[in-house]
Amino acid sequence: MKDFFNKETLDNIKQFCAENKKYVGVAGVLVGLILILIVVVAGGNNGRQSNTEAGSQTEISVKDFEFEKDYTNDAKDDISTLLADYYKAYVGDDLDTLGKLATPMSDNEKSYIGVVSQYYESVNDITPYTKNGLKKGTYFVSVKNSIKFTGVDTQAPTLDFFYIETGKDGKLFINNVYSNFNRTYCENELDDDIMELISKYTASSEFADLHEEVQKAYEQAVGSDANLKTMLETTLTGAIKQWYTSSGIANLKKSDADTQTTEADTQQADDASQSGDQQTTDANAGQTADQQTTDANAGQSTDQQTTDTNAANQQTAEQPQAPAEYQVVTKDVVKVRDGASTDAKELGLLKEQVTLTAYGTEGDWTIVSYSAGTNGRAYIKTENLQTVGQ
């Protein structure tokens, strides 16, 4: 190779180029074009590869998506500010501000807040625990806080959930479709993918640990202050029941029940003629106002509503006295639900050896104290619990 580039050889090349200048120039241009094409094609391929990689990052399926193990500090300050403003507006029944922070908000939810907020004095110790969602700028947020009720000294530890998104203006807002209210009453349609992600989120060990912590604090607070217990289980529950009977939701539920009953009568005319079947039909179609209200709080179907725990917890003159409280402990990781059915809404998971206060059974289910449940109550399969002392 060294001999090839000696002086004589180079002189011969120069002479050839000088004698064939025209052709050499054309060849040089062609070589330049080829080099440019190579660079452009290579760059395009690299660009496509980058785009493909970027696309694969944003097109992860819900099924394949996994939440990061630890809670994140992403947008922590903005989320904390949003939540502080939200709770302040909630306590103050400032519906205009709430509607800007949490959207959409139905008229029924606004009327509900108007009823409940009159018992709130303040929401304190607001601590968010955040995980990034599937899409950039979305967050799944658990919020630990303490509610101070008017006239009650002891605060009630609670755990809320919010699905927070980033708006087109770059500001955070609460996607209120996934609020506790709408997930109970389903006025706005719920996206299956987001609901699946919420289920994944609440099934995580981090969420279970957080809920167990709040649950213990909640039971301790309720057990130490009779006024707090009365506020949660009697005063507030009664106000919600009264709200429900006069709300649009109650009328809608009754209309749906009447429609279902009419269809059942048409399909089973012969059976409906029997007195026993007529009584069953009447019971499904025309529950008392108190029964409908209690059932609505659990968000169950018409059939499930008739077996809701709140009807057992809120005693009437015709109902038997509630059983005495007793302690149970989880034998394994268990699902906690908002009704006595595997179809009822899943509220979360509890780990093995978690101690809970129980209030009796309903079929195959045990009614337990649970801060995220309707009126502080929820259901766990009895077979997954061990009564303390037995």
Buried (B, 14 or more C-beta within 10 A) or exposed (E): EEEEEEEEEEEEEEEEEEEEEEEEEEEEEEEEEEEEEEEEEEEEEEEEEEEEEEEEEEEEEBEEBEBEEEBEEEBEEBBBEBBEBBBBBBBEBBBEBBBBBBEEBBEBBEBBBEBBBEBBEBBEEBEBBBBBBBEEBBBBBBBBBBBBBEEBEBBBBBBBBBBBBBEEEEEBBBBBBBBBBBBBBEBBEEBEEBBEBBEBBBBBEBBBEBBBEBBBBBBEBBBEBEEBBBBBBEBBBEBBBBBBBEBEBBEBBBEEBEEBBEEBBEEEEEBBEEEEBEEBBEEBBEBEBBBBBBBBBBBBBBEBBBBBBBBBBBEEEEEEEEEEEBBBBBEEBBBBBBBBBEEBBBBBBBBEEBEBBBBBBBEEBBBBBBBBBBBBBBBBBBEBBBEEEE
